[in-house]
């Protein structure tokens, strides 16, 4: 289900147009202070109006999944939403990163290179990236090294086989017999199977003709069969590094750690003693990312990969600040609990003060509260949002609210997983309201044919301006309507032999006006109804 079709309703708000113009002009942006429920649709509308990547930063890790689900609901299917995930282990913990975590992070880096790499053109649909404070503060591969290690392959291109295979291994690709997962490659004579480290990519089969790429075809990793005719022909294959901690850089680190071990006569840490041989081998190992803070003298951050025109959006600055401080405190606690660490092992997280300064230079758009908290003024756009009532699964209060909105001529859009059932209940309620409501209309004063003598126990009910009914007597005012309308009901004046209407109990009217005490009288004309009412 997608709700993208109703996002155009924001175009009618001058306050939204003002925010959109401010974002386009890269001017100073005041915090919007939107309610939580209004942030996802506003960001979705802004994303559709922009032609550049957007990075959304939230404080808590669990909020990333909530944001992703909400944006997938509000945006069209063709829009690209990516998650920049957090490392699997906590800071200072020696543990392997999951394959999904590594792959998602590398996919984001690769998508952001579009338009920045000389051989990768800008994407037609820029991505919207969601991340948390935990993922943002993690030190990573510098952008310059990532670009230098990224290769682009095309049919007809000259291809140095041995050099290319060595480059793939140095950037983290694993040589296997059968390619089944991202980050793997295999060689069978002049045929290469490669699965790029990109979650949106398919494995490719490269056939060489001498030192030239003859053909490139996608294949199914489950059946190992080519997908010719099922997918568009391959025009370009982007091969990014398969690991943020590249094995080629790890070899130098392994030599350094080996020298420190021999000099001091102590191991770098009890559980990591065997890691030195893995680092020296230049092969991918499960704990390679544990040494990521030691590999690069100037590590990179996600902000380095953003193009200059990218828009940075912060969910709530106070939540981000709180999450960053809690994360650093937890990291310091974990560092003190470690029995030993590699020599000169730095903090794997960037300092929050440095990151906050870099974020401020990007002029982020803050959807919620700023650092000033409640002291900041509320934006004009936020005034258009108000928190609705909570129904707790009760349908009657919801239907009453919808009836009030309809009476006030307000546009109401109801979104629910039980939409079909609620639509049925609404039709039933509307049918009962049409049948049970006694209009407060009165006979025309200048109509001589209208009855004037009524029983003190009942009164006439006027529908459509001309039809009346009083204690079983049904008639029509000829001066108001030239064509009499006949009624059929349970009273003495059943007309034209129409079927009898079965009486059924009626709910009490919400007002103190006449209470329905008798059955419905159906007009022979399907366009009108009348009721027998008593005070």
PyMOL commands that set and color helices and strands:
alter all, ss='L'
color gray80, all
select helices_A, chain A and resi 4-12+14-24+36-49+62-74+99-112+133-137+143-149+161-170+247-264+270-272+275-281+288-295+302-305+317-337+352-361+373-375+382-384+395-407+419-436
alter helices_A, ss='H'
color red, helices_A
select strands_A, chain A and resi 54-58+81-84+128-132+151-153+174-175+184-188+191-195+204-209+212-218+237-239+311-314+365-366+467-470+473-476+487-488+515-523+529-534
alter strands_A, ss='S'
color yellow, strands_A
deselect
rebuild
show_as cartoon
